[in-house]
Amino acid sequence: MNPQVLILIGSESDRATMEKTVKTLDEFGISARLEVASAHRTPAKVVRMVRDAEAGGTRVFVAAAGMAAHLAGAVAANTTRPVIGVPLSGSALNGMDSLLSTVQMPKGIPVATVAIGDHGAINAGFLAAQIIALSDPAVAAKLREQREKV
């Protein structure tokens, strides 16, 4: 069975940051899988993974990449499910290039974009949980509980 959330990262070096998304989702009881797939190096793999995940019931996609950061856009171009983009730093521009690449999508192909780096990775998990909570009362209750703790 496919996870509720598929997290795609542009390279293996992004894994440590995006494990924070997996941990956040796990706290809400939401199944997630993290995979490496590059919009530039393996574009056919990205398309195949998105289509297979969607057909298998994945509800939300999270895509994280640095520099040119086209992964979230490539995912969004191949699904009508929600896509959350996490811009990562890793260049001389400290993630600003990634932020702009992720947020500047053409009309009709939206990507919800969160903060650069660790905070964004964690918030991507929370945003995915909020999307899933729209149809899952147990997740909605866990979100309310978590907010009361803050």
Disulfide bonds with the S-S distance in Angstrom:
none
